Amino acid sequence: MNSIVLRDNLVYNSNMGKLVQIKELYEKYINTHAEDTNSLRLLAEQLEQNDQDITSRKNFVGHVTASAFVINKFTRQVLLLQHKSLGKLLQPGGHIEKEDDSPLGATLREIEEETGLKPDELALRPVLRNHPTVPLHIDSHYIPENPRKSEPGHYHHDFRYLYITEKSDINVDLNESNGFQWVDWEVFADDPHFAVVVDRIEDLLEPNPRDFFRSIADNQGKEISVIAVSHIIPSSDSYILSLQENFNLIGIIPKPNSINKRTEALLIDKGVPILSQFTRKNITSNPDELSDYLDKYDNICMVDIGGYFSESITSIRKKLGKKLLGVVEDTENGHQKYEKNMPDNLRVISVARSPLKSFEDQLVGNGVAHAAETVLRDLNTLITYKSCGIIGYGKIGRGIFQYLQQRGVQPHVCEIDSMRAIQASCDGAKVTSMNHLLQNSDVVFCATGSQAIDILKLRDLKRGAFLASVTSSDDEFDLRFINGEYSKDKITKDITRYSKRGHHFHLINDGNAVNFLYSAAVDKYIYLVQGELVASIGRLFKERKEVLKNKTLLTSSQESQSMIADAWLDYVLKDGVVL
């Protein structure tokens, strides 16, 4: 426990003084909980006066105390003591003594004195990872006059912390209290006395993506101006809000075919600038418009999905000069585009081929196949009895294959990369040519991201075939000539039938990513990739003054990937505590 505390530069030492320490703790706290400003006004006023000991129990304006909520890891019960004077069940705590190095240190001493639980039997759950001595809650409450002790009425500014323990057997000092109870969480949560801390405790005990992203972000903060292309869907809101929290977020360019209206409304309500005017077509045809928008800012980082900026990045760089730090690209499709359009002396970092992305890609592949199966069920058709083909056997294509294989389907695979084709064969796929796949598949999944299908290949599709994509229609299909040759009819909300004499096929979701139709779950694995995007933003800022030796697409280091993986595991596991 001490090793955790000592990492915080806010820990008290004799040179800085307790008043300065408490003031810094208060400032860190109020930056996170501005809603408590009014209730802590007296404490703030006392801290502005530099002539008093804010921790002395003889300070009868008000003084700082410390207490702690102790929760059993296995039973989810809260340890409360029967207070001798007040006759109430309260958390362990008390006054800060001269030997205490901090309010947090005082809680460790008080807990041991009152319950027998030792510091090494307690695990602190910090609010701020980098500043663990900042409290969970500060509660200013009035203490009535005590004639017996000749103490006038005054205030306690109670610094409250949260600990987890695996111990259930404790030895209460009956000189300190009249007994103890392990109170069920539901009972504790319903007690009005503790109402203010219940949500905060739940936030700390439940995995919180904000904590994860905060631990990944490089502490450069608002110096970095970030504009990001992003899906506006439930799985991206924490990531986008973290960009806003940790950087100067100057805009989100939404992917037009993956906008959830509820998520969009949430982000707008939080003050996130949604820049719908900047489409892929607009950026490519008129890059000066985006450049003019960005020119107001410094240290600009552009986060891309699918190479939105790739064709215009040279022009944008020319206009912005050194204001532009670089680009971070998310996808394989975008990776390939930047390889073709690498600007001179500008960092472009791709996370597309990171091992951290493989987990997401596999689940995306599963989601694509699941969504297609759901669409077919709406037509009273089962994918189990259909011949399926997969064009592209990257990580997403492989995820599609694995899902279908589990359904008893043995898909054909077309892959131009020899190594991937061998991998497909080893996995049990029927590796074949493009023409054979198109002519013999009832359902075709396109997972290349590089316009694998044009009008000529559409003509080769098996009559009545269903066509599904893993990405945007303009990335996967060349549909420029389809309307002149085929008529189209909407047969369900998700399926369009294209027909001409002697031939017809079906396009799912207008050729856009099928997995967005049914919110296919990627769960917390999406945070691995988003975390790598966040880390890459910090890297662009750190390396801004370094001269690039050659024109190369950069990737994140193994060290950075391991750091992100460790932070993700810490975020997910949370010592196994779930309320």
N, C-alpha and C positions, 0 to 999 in steps of 0.2 A: 504493500500500500504506500509506503513512504516513497518508493521509486516513482510512483505516479505523481505524487504531490511535488516532489523536488524538480520535476520537469517544467513546472509552471514558474515563470519569472515574476509572478505576483506574490509568491510565498514571502512571508514576513522575514526580514532580517533587521538587525539592530541599526543599520545605516539608513534605511529608508523610513523607519518609524511606522507605527501601527496606523496612524491617521492616514498616511499616504497610501498604505496598502489597502485599507478599507475603502478609501475613495476610488482607487483603481478597480477594485472588485465591484463597487457600486456602478461605476461607469460602464464596465463590461456588461454587467447585468442589465442595466437600463437600455443599452443599445439593442439588446435582444427582446426586452419586455417594456417597450415604451408605454404600454397601457398602465403600468404601475407608477408612472411619474407622480400623479396626484397623491396616491396613497403613501408614497415615500417622500413627500415634500419636507417633512420635519427632518428626516435623515439627511436629505440633500442640504438643507440649511445648516445643520450641524457640521457637515463635512466641509462647508465653505468657511467655517470659523476655525482657524488654525491654532486655537488656544485651549483646547480641551482634549481629554483622553476619552475617545469615543467608546472604548471597551471597558472603562471603569464602572463597576457597579455603584460607585458613589456619584456618578453623573446622573442627577435626578431630573434633567431635561429628558434624556433618553440615552440608552447605551446599547451596544451591539451584543447580542447573545448568539448561540449556535445550537442547532438541533438537527436531528436526522430521522428520516423514515427508513426503517430496516424491513426488508421484505424477504421472506423465505423463498428460495429458488424453486423448491419442489411443490410447496403447498399454496403458494401465492398469497400467503397470509402476511399481515402487517403487524409488527411488534409495537404494542402500546403499553405504557406504564400508568398505574393509578397514582396520579399526582397527590402528594400529601396535603398540600394547602388548598388546592382548588377542587379536589375530589373528582377530577375528570380523567378520562383516558387520553393521554397525550404521548407524543413521540419523545424518546430520550433527548436530553439536551440540558443546557444550563449556561452559566456565565463563562466568559473567556478569562482564563487565568494568565498570570504573567509568563508562565513557562510555555504557553501555547504559541506555536509559530504562525497560526492562522485560524480563522473561524473553522475551517475544515479540520485542522489539527485538534481544535477544541472538541469537535464532535467525536473524534476517535477516542479521546480521553474520557468524555462523558459516557459514551456507550460502554466502555470497559468498566468504568466505575459503577454504573447503574445496572448493567446486565451481565457482566463477566465476559462478553464477546470481545475477543482480542482483534487488533488491527489486521492480522493475517487471516482472520476468519470473515473478513468483510471485503466486498468488492465494490468500489465506488462506481456509480454510473454518472459520469460527468455530463453537464449540459453542453460545454464547449470542450472539444477534444484537446485543443491547444492550451486551454486555461482551465484545468480541472478544479481549481479552487473557487471558481465562480459558482454561486449557489443555484440550486434548483428554483428557489423562491426566497424572497425577502418579505417578511411580514412585520409591519409596524402595528403593535397593539398596546393598549393602555393597561398598566398595572395599577390597581387601586392602592390607596394609602395603607400602610401596614404599621399601626401604632406600636405593636409589640417590638418591631425592629427599628422603630423611629424613622421609617422611610416614608417620605411623601409620595403621592401618586406620580408616576412617570411612565415613559414608554420603553418597551423593548423592541429593538430592531433585530428580529430573529433571522439569521442566515441559515436556511434549511438545505439539507443535502439528502441524497438518496444512496442507500447501500443495499447490496444483495448478500445474503448469507445462505450457506447450506446447513447451518446449525439450527436445531430446534430446541435442544435442551440448554437452558440458560439459568444462571444463578442471580436472581435479583437481590440487590442490596436493600433491605427493608428500612434502612436509615434514609435512603433516598426516595423510596416510594412505598405504597401499600400493597404492591403486587403487580402482576402483568397479565396481558392477554395476547394471544395470537389471533388477531381479528381477520375473519374472512374478507377477501377483497370486496365482495359485493356489499357487505355491511359498512366497511370503511368508505367506499365510494358514495354510499347514501347518506353519510354523516355530514350535515351542513357545515360543521366546523372545519372539515378538510376539503370542502368543495373546490377551493381555489387551486389545490395542488393535484387533484385527481387526474385531470386531462394531461398535465405536464408529466406526471409519473407514467401514464400510459404511453405518451409519446416517446419517453426514454426507454421504456421496456419493449415496446413494439419496434421492429425494424423501421428506421426512418431514413428515406433516401436523401433528405437534406444533410444529415450527418455524413453520409457517404460522400456526397459531392463536395461538401465543405472540406473533408479530409484530403480530397484529391486536388482541389484548386490550389494553385500556387499563390501565395499570399501577396500577389501584386495588385489584386483587387481592382478598384475602379480606374487604375491607370490604363487598363486594356479595354478598348472599345470593340465589342463583339457584334457582328451581324451574322445570322445563321439561317440557312435553309432548314426547314424542319417539317415533319408531319405534325399536325395539330390533333392529336389523339390522346386518350387517357394515359397511355404508357409514356408519353413525352412531356406531360405537364410538370412533373418534378424536375426533370432535366432542364426545361426552359426556365422555370422559376429559380433554379440554382444558378443558371447563367446570369439571371437578373440580380441575384443575391451576391454573387462572387465577383462579377465583372460589371463594366458599364455596358449593359445590353442596349444597343442602339436600334435593334430591329430583328424581327423574325419574318422571313419570307416563307409563307406556307406552301407546301406541296398541294396543288389545287385539288387533287383527287383523294386526298386523305385529310379532310377537315371534319372533325367532330364538333358540332355546333355548341354543345355543352362545354367542351374543353376550351373552345375558342372564347366563349363568354367568360369563363373563369379567368383565363389569361388576360383578357381585356380589363376585367374588373381589378386585377392585380397590377394594372398599369403597364403591361407588356405591349410594346409597339408592334402591331401586326401590319406588315408592309405588303398588302395584297396587290398593290400596283406594280410590283416588280415580279413579273412572270419570267419563265425561262426564255420565252420568245422576246420579251421586252429587253431583257438584259443582253441578249445576243445581238439584237438589231440596233439597240440604242444604249450602249454601255455608258455614255456620258451622263445619262439621267441618274444612274446609280452612283457614278463617280461624284457627281455634284452633291448628292445626298451625303456621301461619306466624307467629303472634303472638309466638313465642319469639325471632324474628330481627329485625334492622334492615336497612334499605336493600335491600328485597326487589324483585327483578325477576322477572316471570313471563313465560316464553317459551312461546308458544302455537302449536299447529297445528290449524287448522280451527275456531277460536273456542270451544275448550273452556271458557274462562272468561267468554265474552262475556255470557251471560245472567245471570251472578251477580256480575260485576265491580263493580257499584255497591254491592252488599251487602258484598263483600269489602273494598272501599275504605273503606266506612263503619266497619267493624270495625277495620281496621289503621291508618287515618289516614295520617300522613306516613311511616310505616314502609314503605308501598308506593310504590316509585318509578314503576312503570308496567308496561306490557305490550309485548312484542315479538311480532308475529304473522307467520307464515311464508307462509300460503296465501291464494289469492284467495277461497276459501270463507270463511275466517276474516275477511279484510278486509271483505267484505260484511256479515258479522255484527256487527263492531265499528262499522261505519258506522251500523247500526240501533240499537246500544246503547252509544253513546259516553258514558262517564262524565264528570261535571263535574270540571274541573281535575285531570285525570290524563293523563299522556302515554301514548299508544298509538302505537307505531311499526310500520308494516307494510312488509315487504320484498317483498310479493307481486307488485308491479308494477315492481320494480327491473329494469333491463336485465341485471343479473348473474344473475337467476333465469331469464331466457329460455333460457339454455344448458341448464340443468337440465330445464326444462319440455319442451323439444323432445325431449331424450333420454328423459324419462319417457313422453312420447307414443309414441315409438318402442318403448319397453319394453312398454307396454300392448298395442300391436298385435302385437308379437312373442310375448308370452305368450298372447294369445288364439289366435294361429295355432298355437302349440305344443299348446294344449288341444284344438283341433279336429283336429290330426294324430293325437292319441291316439284319436280316434273314426274314424280313416281318412278324414278330411275335409280338403280343402284350401281355404284362405281365398281362393285365387286364383280359384276358380270360384263364389264367393259374392257376392251383392249386399250391400254394406256401407253403413251409415249412421252418421254422427257427430252427436251432439247437443251443441252447444257448440263454437265455433271460436276459443277462446282459444289460448294458447301450447301447451297440452297437446293440445287438439283438432287443432291444425295439425300437431303432431308425428305424431299418429296418421295423419292424411291423407297426409303425406309418405311414411311407411313403406308404407302400402297402395298408394299411387301407384307406388312402386318395385316392388311386386309385380304390377303390371299391373291393379290394382283402381281403379276410378273411383268413389269413394264419394259418396252423397248427404250433404248437410250441412244441418242446421237450426240457425239462429242468430238470436236475437231482436234482437241488436245490429246496427244497419244497417251500421256501418262494418266490423265483423267479417264480416258477410255479403258485403259487397263484396270484402273481402280473399279470402274463400273462393272467390268467383266468379273473381277474377283468378288464383288458384292453379290453377284448372281444375276445381273442385268443382261438382257439380250441386246448387245451392241450392234447397231445397224446404221444404214445410210439415211440421210435426210428424206429422200424420196420414199424409201420403204416405210419409214416411220409415219410420214404424213398420209400415205395411201392406206395404211393398215391400222390406224389408231382411232378409236372412238373419242378419246379425250387426249388432247395434246397440251402439255405443260411447257411453257417457254421460260427458260431460266438462264438466258445468256446476257441480258442487259445491253445487247448490241445489235438490235434490229435483225433478228434471225429470220423473220417472216416478212416477205414482200408480196405483191400481188401475184407473182408467178407461183410462189409456194402456196398461197391461198387457194389457187386453182387446183393444186395437187392434193388438198385435204380430202380425206374420205368423206363421202356424202353424209351429211348430218353430224359431222364431228363437232365437238365442243373445244374451244380454244381458250386457255387460261394463262395468265401472265403473273410473274412475280414482281414486276415493277411497272412503271408508267407506260402507257400505250406508245408514246413517242420514243421511248427507249427500246422497246421490244419489237414493235411492228412498224412497217412502212405502209400506212393506210391511205396514202395520197390519192390512189386511183380507184379505191374500192367503190366509192359512191357512183362513179360513172359506169361501173360494170354490174354492180349488185344493187338490188333494192333491199331495204331493211325494214324489219318489223320488230317491235318490242313485244316479246311473248311473256316475259315476267319482268319484274322490276330490275332483275339482275342479268337477264339474258336477252341479247339481240340476235335475231335470225337474219342472216344475209342470204339472199336467194337470187338465182338467175336460172334460165332454162337448163334443166338437166343437172343442176348442182345447188347445194346449199350447205351452210355451216352455221355454227352458233358462237358468238363472242360473249364471254362472261365479263361482267362489270365494265363494258365498253373498252376492253383491252387493258384496263388498269389493274393494279395489284389486287389479286383475288382475296388475299388474307385479310384485307381491311373490311371486307363485307361483314364478317362475323366476329370481329375483335378476337382473332386467334391469339391465344395467350403465349407470350414470350416470358411472362412473369418477371422476376427480378433480374434475369440474365441480361435484359436490355441495358441495365445500368452498367454492365461491364464495358460495353462499347461506348455508351455515353460518357462514362468516366474517362475512357481513353481520349475522347474528343476534348474533354475539359483539361486533362493533363497536357495535351498537345497545344492547347491555347497558351498555357503557362510557358511551355517550351519555346514557342515562337517569340514571346516577350524576352525570355532569358537570353536567347541567342540572337537578338535583333542587331547587335553590333558586330557579329561575326561574319566574315566574308565567306560566301560559298565557294568551294573549290571547283565544283563542276555542276552541270545541269542535271541533277538527279532528284527523283521523287523520294522523299525521306520516309522512313518508318520509325515507329516508336521502339525504344530500346527494351531489351529483355528485363533490365532492372526496373524500368517504368511499369512494364506489364506485371511484374511480380508484386510491385507496390500496390497496384490497382487490385490485383487478385486478393492480396492480404486484406486490404481495406474492405473489399466486398464480402469476404468471409466474416470479418468482424461485424459488418453491418447486418448480415443475414442471421448469424448464429446468436448474437447477443446473449451468450452464456446459457442459451436454452431457455431463457425466461420469456414466457408468452402469457399475457393477460387476456 
